[in-house]
Amino acid sequence: MSGSGHPSRRHVLLGSASAAMTAVFARRASAQAETIRIGVLCDLNGPYSTMSGLGSIQAAKFAAEDFTRLNPDVSVEVVAADFQLKPDVGLGILRDWFDTGGVDCVIDFPMSALALGATHLVKDRNRVALFTATATDELTGAACGPNHIHWTYDTYALATLVGRAGIEEDGDTWFVIAADYAMGHAMQRRITAVVMANGGKVVGSVAHPFPSTGDFASYLLQAQASGAKVICFANAGDDLVNCLKQALEFGIRGRIMAAPLAATPQVHAAGLPAAQGLRFATTFYWDRNDASRAFARRMNPFLKGFKPAQAHAGAYAATLHYLKAVADLGVARAKSDGRATVARMKAIPTEDPYFGKGYVRQDGRTIHDMLLLHVKSPAASLYPWDYADVARVVPGELVFRPLDAGGCRMAT
C-alpha cells in the first residue's frame, strides 16, 4: 500500500508472471499421511495488502500450527499467491491450484469480483472457499452455494451497524463516496437502504475509479458542498487513507465521518489528526481484550510493527474451523468432497479466541458479534496504536442479514 509502510515481503518468492507463490508452512505427521492443502489468495503488493497479504498468510499458518499441535496425525500445508487485484489472474491461480496443485481449501479473497467468480469454480471442482476478506453480501444471497462460507464481515452487516449508529447521532443526511466496483456499489446500496429505513436521506453520492489515481479532491468537495451531516466512504485500503488525509487538508470538519470498511492499519496510515472521530464497524480490534492483544503480539514479527486487522483474525478463525471439520470428517473424505466438508462446518459450532462462539448458517454466513469503533483524538491516544474506543458490541443476529431475506436458495 503506497505511502502506508508495508510489511516486508521478502518471504514471498516470485513464481510465474501472474502470481507470487510460496509454501509458507508444512507439517507432515508421516510420509504416508495425506496432506490438507490450504491456499491463501491475497493482495501482497496493492492497496489491500495491509488488510490481507502476509498477515492473512501468517494467520492461516498459526491456525494450522495450533490445530496440528492437538491433531498430530493430520498433515497441513499452506500456500499463497498474489492475484494482483485482477479477477482473471485469481481465477487462473485457482484453476491451477485445484487441477494440479492439490489445494483443498482457499481463503482470503480481498476483492468481491474475484470471490463471486470463484463461487462457480469451487462448486465445479467440489473444493472449499472461505471468504475471509471479502465484502459483498451476495455471497450468501443470490450467489450462495454449497461449497463456500462467508466469514468475518459483509456489506450488509457493516452498513447496518454504521448506518444505524450515524442516524442515532442525528446524522440524518448522508453523502457517499464509493469505489467504482462490486464492493463499493454493494456498500453504497446497503448504506442507502439502511439510512432510508431509519428515517434519513442520502443527499448525494459519487463513484471514483478503482484502482484510483489517489486524487479525491473533486469527490470530497462535492460531499462538502452537499451539506450532508455524514460523509460515508464506501471504499477501503489506500483509497480510504487518501480520502481521510485530503479531507483534513481541505478542512472538512464538523461532519460525522463514517467508513464501514475501515481498519486499524488504515487509521495508522492516515494518522489520528486525519482519522479522529471516524466511525467504523469491525469484527476484531487488536486492543479489545487479552486474547486480541496476544494475537497482535504473535503477529507482530510478521507485520513489521503493524497490528492485525479483522481479515487476519478471520483467516485464523476460518482456517481453524475448517481443520476441525476435516478432523471430524476424516482427511480422505474432506479432500474428496468439499461440499461435505462445508456441510460439516455448518453442523459444528464455531469457537476461537478472537470471534468467540458462533455458528455458520445454511446460507453460508458465519454469525458472531460485531464491534462499532470510534477513532480517538490524538490527545486521547495513550500509547502506540491506541486508536479507537469500542463504542458498542452488537450480537451478530442483529446486524447480519436475516436468513430468509437474502434470496439464498439454501436458506431453510
DADADA-V700370 format. One record per helix or strand of 2 or more residues. SS is the DSSP state (~ for helix, > for strand). FROM is the first residue (numbers start at 1). TO is the last residue. Records with the same first field share a line. If there is no record, write none. Layout:
SS: FROM-TO  FROM-TO
This chain:
>: 20-27  35-42  75-82  105-108  128-131  148-150  173-179  201-208  230-234  256-258  279-282  350-352  356-360  365-367  370-375  388-394
~: 53-70  87-99  112-125  137-140  155-168  182-197  217-226  237-249  264-270  272-275  290-303  310-329  331-336  338-347  378-380  396-398  403-405
